[in-house]
């Protein structure tokens, strides 16, 4: 077992990517530029029909204290946009960079996410990069309105930074032969029986994967989190020679398929560039033992988060064949440059 886990970890190292922005983002709508802005707080401002004729125009990204010096408190941003037609199979992700301190996001009047906690139980999230999944049924074929409620406790305020602010899709999802993103069961309560396929998780919460647990109601939570996903494979699906990719996980993980441990990332201090504190940067790609996949399956994942963002925070998440895994790996390594140590590791281990 230890030898198998070691080999899995080495494959992971060869498949990892050492930049924070590893997803192959394709931009659908660029939201950088001028937004309507006002200080104050009114829940009606989330609605598309709200009158914003007397609001100011502020650049995004850019903290509001450049224009409202010394202002701390509530403020709102709004922007209209048109979404192009896209494939119904693609998940749409809203990237908003870093917002100081807390935000609540509405699309056409419907809340799609929040990061941090508003007063009176204030918890800042100024350093967390915002990623929110967007349900396609919330989008109009014509004009759409995004509204962002922000609370700033001190300094800065608002959209303080972000190279990518807008709506995107992750092109890496196209490598998957079976996509496992979507609703998963989640709990922070420790129950070591959670990996058992027959475990009853009906009382667990439902979260979206991939997305940080902070953006889904677990603000400022550090510690253990547990995920479960039940899925059915079609009878014609080739069940041998596959890999499970779990995207990126902050910080460490153990992954079970149908009750069997198939891979983990714990402590890699022997690799100077891949120590425990860097584990969150790595793609998890685990070889699925032959004959382990069935028509009905259960994935169970234990995650330990030390600080900051936690959970299965970035995709792709799903099953891919060896050929597609190698193509995905090459696509990632192509972006790192010929002199990247990952290429050397892979050559030594597999060529």
Order of alpha helices (4+ residues) and beta strands (2+ residues): alpha-beta-beta-beta-beta-beta-beta-beta-beta-beta-beta-beta-beta-beta-beta-beta-beta-beta-beta-beta-beta-beta-alpha-alpha
